[in-house]
Amino acid sequence: MKKPNICMLTNLFPPVFGGAEIYASELSKTLAKDGNKVMVLTRRVHNTESHENMNHMKI
């Protein structure tokens, strides 16, 4: 069976740390480890890349 494409939408994501940011990060990592294609859409924080790949996820 083909694994789904997953898009996580969150206001903030690490390097900003809080409860929701950590939860979204850990859930995204787990889904990616299971072989799903995961893309995280979030706001850009000052001095960060506009696009990056981390732990088999597009951010």
SULKA-V679574 format. One record per backbone hydrogen bond with DSSP energy under -0.5 kcal/mol. CO is the residue of the C=O (numbers start at 0). NH is the residue of the N-H. If there is no record, write none. Layout:
co & nh
CO & NH
CO & NH
This chain:
co & nh
3 & 36
5 & 7
5 & 38
6 & 8
7 & 9
7 & 40
10 & 42
12 & 15
17 & 21
18 & 22
19 & 23
20 & 24
21 & 25
22 & 26
23 & 27
24 & 28
25 & 29
26 & 30
27 & 31
28 & 32
29 & 33
30 & 35
31 & 34
35 & 37
36 & 5
37 & 57
38 & 7
38 & 40
39 & 41
40 & 9
44 & 47
51 & 58
53 & 56
55 & 37
56 & 53
56 & 58
57 & 39
